[in-house]
């Protein structure tokens, strides 16, 4: 009996030793990164195009959460134990967060300097996707297609009710372009000149919209005839058969970006994920999965063949990128609060 008991104990011990040897492998297969970003349709596309394919490539498990802009990340970093490993933000928020020391350094040396513009990355953040603010109009009301923001401002040649965003960023750039400022001379923004231009147009502005959904409804329902709107918001309206068109000419090209909160528990894996997300192979997914958005890595257009229709819709394609103006996130990080305050005051007068 004693011999049988000893054999049984040895078998159990052998099983335990073998099991313990497997634990590191199981843990490695279950490495996880918590990614926090904005919600809605944009988040679904962002995850489908970038996060999930990059995670699959690295055998990472992703936990998705939402945040409420930079202040929520600031609070987490100040706590010393941030719950998020990677955050998706607006370009100016990444630039501001870096200036406040909120992010882990990010080694971008593996990214070709020519493929990601210097204005779209920092020492601790990198842009992931472009969005555009474009000029759109009702083709059943506006018979002559406008080609510039100067046309948008010209109520005599292009009569109709207008709408622009009730936000300073992008709207100030649009106003300066309408007032004749060349694309390469926009920054630093002349805020007073922009506000004066908006004041001149104000009698023609029916709505200062505050959400993307509102802007979509305005042009879809014909409540306005011309509008400054996100390209991703006007595209579904056109696809639904509405009498609407838009142009990338003088569009405002902005971007979303990713960063790793300082002190993130899984910072090492998050850095791997970030680099994978901006690789050409993963970036190319944006063209197929995120309508009217575009990859930041220019080499994305070299790793896969795309149709002429896909390239026409993609805002950062070679045929569209040069028509637009890239937002200077560093300027907005430094001057955004004052500019927004002045803008709000001006449109309320």
C-alpha positions in Angstrom: 0.0 0.0 0.0 2.8 2.3 1.0 4.5 1.7 -2.4 1.4 2.5 -4.3 0.9 5.6 -2.3 4.5 6.7 -3.1 3.9 6.1 -6.8 0.7 8.1 -6.7 2.4 11.0 -5.0 5.3 10.9 -7.5 2.7 10.9 -10.4 0.9 13.9 -8.9 4.3 15.7 -8.3 5.3 15.1 -11.9 2.0 16.5 -13.2 2.4 19.6 -11.0 5.9 20.2 -12.2 4.9 19.8 -15.8 2.0 22.1 -15.3 4.1 24.8 -13.7 6.5 24.6 -16.6 3.6 25.5 -18.9 2.5 28.6 -16.9 4.9 31.0 -18.5 3.8 30.0 -22.0 0.1 30.5 -21.1 0.9 33.9 -19.5 2.8 34.9 -22.6 -0.1 33.9 -24.8 -2.4 36.0 -22.7 -0.4 39.3 -22.6 -3.0 42.1 -22.6 -3.1 45.8 -23.3 -5.9 48.1 -22.3 -6.7 50.5 -25.0 -8.9 53.6 -24.2 -10.4 55.9 -26.8 -13.5 57.6 -28.0 -16.7 55.6 -28.6 -19.1 55.4 -31.5 -18.7 54.3 -35.1 -15.2 55.9 -35.4 -14.0 53.6 -32.6 -15.4 50.5 -34.3 -13.5 51.4 -37.5 -10.3 52.3 -35.6 -10.3 49.0 -33.8 -11.2 47.0 -36.9 -8.5 48.7 -39.0 -5.7 49.2 -36.5 -6.0 47.8 -33.0 -7.3 44.3 -33.7 -5.0 43.5 -36.6 -1.9 44.8 -34.7 -2.9 42.9 -31.6 -3.4 39.7 -33.6 0.1 40.1 -35.2 1.6 40.4 -31.7 -0.6 37.7 -30.1 -1.9 40.3 -27.6 -5.3 40.3 -25.9 -7.0 43.7 -26.0 -9.2 45.2 -23.4 -11.2 48.2 -24.8 -12.4 51.1 -22.7 -13.5 54.7 -23.3 -12.1 57.9 -21.9 -13.3 61.5 -21.6 -10.4 63.4 -23.2 -7.0 64.4 -21.9 -8.1 65.5 -18.3 -9.2 62.0 -17.5 -5.7 60.7 -18.6 -4.0 63.4 -16.5 -5.9 62.3 -13.4 -4.8 58.7 -14.0 -1.2 59.5 -14.5 -1.2 61.7 -11.3 -2.6 58.7 -9.4 0.5 56.8 -10.1 -1.3 53.8 -11.4 -3.1 54.4 -14.7 -5.6 51.8 -15.7 -5.0 52.3 -19.5 -1.9 51.2 -21.4 -2.6 53.0 -24.7 -4.8 56.0 -25.4 -6.3 57.3 -28.6 -6.5 61.1 -28.6 -6.7 64.2 -30.9 -3.4 65.5 -32.2 -3.4 68.7 -30.0 -4.1 66.5 -27.0 -1.1 64.4 -27.7 1.1 67.4 -28.1 -0.2 69.0 -24.9 0.1 65.7 -23.0 3.7 65.4 -24.1 4.4 69.0 -23.0 3.0 68.1 -19.5 5.1 64.9 -19.3 2.0 62.6 -19.2 3.3 60.0 -21.6 6.0 57.3 -21.8 8.8 58.0 -24.4 8.1 56.2 -27.7 11.0 55.0 -29.9 10.0 55.8 -33.4 13.4 55.1 -34.9 12.1 52.0 -36.7 9.7 54.2 -38.7 11.1 55.7 -41.9 11.3 59.5 -41.4 9.8 60.1 -44.8 6.7 57.9 -44.2 5.2 59.7 -41.2 5.4 63.6 -41.3 7.4 65.2 -38.5 4.3 67.3 -37.7 2.4 64.1 -37.0 4.6 62.7 -34.2 6.4 63.6 -31.1 8.9 62.0 -28.7 6.0 60.2 -26.9 3.2 60.0 -29.4 2.5 59.3 -33.0 -0.5 60.0 -35.3 -2.5 56.9 -36.5 -5.2 58.2 -38.8 -6.1 61.3 -40.7 -9.6 62.9 -40.7 -10.7 65.9 -42.8 -13.0 68.8 -42.5 -14.4 69.5 -46.0 -16.7 71.8 -47.8 -20.0 70.1 -48.7 -23.2 71.4 -50.4 -26.7 70.4 -51.5 -26.5 69.9 -55.3 -30.3 70.5 -55.6 -29.8 74.0 -54.1 -26.3 75.1 -55.0 -26.1 74.9 -58.8 -22.5 76.0 -59.2 -20.2 73.8 -57.2 -18.0 75.8 -54.8 -14.3 75.1 -55.0 -12.8 77.0 -52.0 -13.7 78.5 -48.7 -13.7 81.9 -50.4 -16.6 80.6 -52.4 -18.3 79.4 -49.1 -17.9 83.0 -47.8 -19.3 84.5 -51.0 -23.0 84.6 -50.3 -23.8 86.6 -53.5 -22.3 84.0 -55.9 -23.3 81.1 -53.7 -26.5 82.0 -51.9 -27.9 79.7 -49.2 -28.0 78.9 -45.5 -24.6 77.8 -44.1 -23.4 75.8 -41.1 -19.9 75.6 -39.5 -18.6 74.0 -36.4 -19.0 75.7 -33.1 -15.4 74.8 -32.3 -12.3 77.0 -32.9 -10.0 74.3 -34.2 -10.4 73.8 -37.9 -12.9 76.7 -38.1 -10.3 79.3 -37.6 -8.1 77.7 -40.3 -11.1 77.7 -42.7 -11.9 81.4 -42.0 -8.3 82.4 -42.7 -8.2 80.4 -46.0 -11.5 82.1 -47.0 -9.9 85.5 -46.2 -7.0 84.8 -48.6 -4.2 83.4 -46.4 -2.1 81.0 -48.4 -2.0 77.4 -47.1 1.7 77.5 -46.3 1.3 80.8 -44.3 -1.6 79.7 -42.0 0.5 79.2 -38.8 0.8 80.9 -36.5 -2.9 81.5 -36.8 -4.0 85.1 -36.9 -7.0 84.6 -34.5 -8.3 88.2 -34.7 -8.3 88.1 -38.6 -10.1 84.7 -38.5 -12.7 86.0 -36.1 -13.3 89.1 -38.2 -13.9 86.9 -41.2 -16.4 84.8 -39.3 -18.2 87.9 -38.1 -18.7 88.9 -41.8 -20.2 85.6 -42.6 -22.3 85.3 -39.5 -25.6 86.6 -41.0 -25.4 83.7 -43.4 -24.6 81.1 -40.8 -27.8 79.3 -39.7 -26.1 76.9 -37.3 -22.9 76.5 -35.4 -23.1 72.7 -35.1 -21.6 71.0 -32.1 -21.6 67.3 -32.9 -20.9 65.2 -35.9 -24.3 63.7 -35.9 -25.9 67.1 -35.9 -23.8 68.2 -38.9 -24.9 65.0 -40.8 -28.6 65.7 -40.1 -28.3 69.4 -41.2 -27.1 68.6 -44.7 -29.1 65.4 -45.1 -32.4 67.1 -44.3 -31.6 70.2 -46.3 -31.7 72.5 -43.3 -28.6 74.1 -44.7 -27.3 74.4 -48.2 -23.5 74.6 -47.5 -21.6 73.2 -44.6 -18.1 72.7 -43.2 -18.3 69.0 -42.1 -16.1 66.0 -41.4 -15.6 63.9 -44.5 -16.5 60.8 -42.6 -19.8 62.4 -41.7 -20.8 63.5 -45.2 -19.8 60.2 -47.0 -22.8 58.2 -45.6 -25.2 60.9 -46.6 -24.0 60.7 -50.2 -24.1 56.9 -50.2 -27.7 57.1 -49.0 -28.6 58.9 -52.2 -28.9 62.4 -50.9 -28.3 65.3 -53.2 -25.0 66.2 -51.6 -21.4 66.6 -52.8 -18.1 67.7 -51.2 -14.6 68.6 -52.2 -11.2 67.9 -50.6 -10.0 71.2 -52.0 -8.7 73.3 -49.1 -9.8 70.6 -46.6 -8.4 70.7 -43.1 -6.4 67.5 -42.5 -6.3 66.6 -38.8 -5.3 63.4 -37.1 -5.9 61.0 -34.2 -2.9 59.9 -32.3 -1.8 57.3 -29.7 0.3 57.6 -26.6 1.1 55.5 -23.5 0.3 57.1 -20.1 3.3 57.4 -17.9 3.4 54.5 -15.4 1.2 52.2 -17.5 1.4 48.7 -16.2 1.9 47.1 -19.6 3.9 49.9 -21.2 6.4 47.6 -23.0 3.6 45.7 -24.8 1.8 48.9 -25.5 4.8 50.3 -27.2 5.0 47.2 -29.4 1.3 47.6 -30.2 1.8 51.3 -31.1 4.6 50.6 -33.6 2.6 47.8 -35.2 -0.4 50.1 -35.6 1.6 52.6 -37.6 3.4 50.0 -39.8 2.5 50.2 -43.5 0.8 46.8 -43.5 -1.6 47.7 -40.7 -2.1 51.3 -41.8 -3.3 50.0 -45.2 -6.4 48.6 -43.5 -7.7 52.2 -43.0 -8.3 52.6 -46.7 -10.6 49.5 -46.7 -12.2 49.8 -43.3 -12.5 53.6 -42.4 -14.4 55.6 -45.1 -13.0 59.1 -45.7 -10.2 58.6 -43.2 -6.6 57.9 -44.3 -3.4 56.3 -43.2 -0.7 58.5 -41.7 2.1 56.2 -43.0 2.5 57.1 -46.6 4.0 53.7 -47.4 0.6 52.1 -46.7 -0.2 52.9 -50.4 2.7 50.8 -51.5 2.0 47.5 -49.7 -1.4 46.8 -51.3 -3.3 47.6 -54.5 -6.3 49.9 -54.2 -9.0 50.8 -56.6 -9.3 54.3 -58.1 -12.6 54.6 -56.2 -11.0 53.8 -52.9 -8.2 56.3 -53.5 -10.6 59.0 -54.5 -12.4 58.6 -51.1 -9.3 58.4 -49.0 -8.3 61.8 -47.6 -4.5 61.2 -47.4 -4.2 59.5 -50.8 -1.6 61.0 -53.1 -4.3 62.7 -55.1 -6.0 64.3 -52.1 -3.4 65.0 -49.5 -1.8 67.9 -51.4 -5.1 69.7 -51.7 -5.4 70.1 -48.0 -3.8 71.8 -45.0 -2.3 69.8 -42.2 -3.3 71.0 -38.7 -0.4 72.2 -36.5 -1.1 70.3 -33.3 1.8 72.0 -31.5 0.2 75.4 -32.1 -3.1 74.3 -30.8 -1.6 72.6 -27.8 0.1 75.9 -26.8 -2.7 78.4 -27.9 -5.9 76.4 -28.0 -7.4 77.5 -24.7 -7.1 81.2 -25.6 -8.2 80.7 -29.2 -11.3 78.7 -28.1 -12.3 81.3 -25.5 -12.0 84.1 -28.1 -14.0 82.1 -30.6 -16.8 81.3 -28.2 -17.1 84.9 -27.3 -17.2 86.0 -30.9 -19.9 83.7 -32.0 -22.1 84.5 -29.1 -22.0 88.2 -29.8 
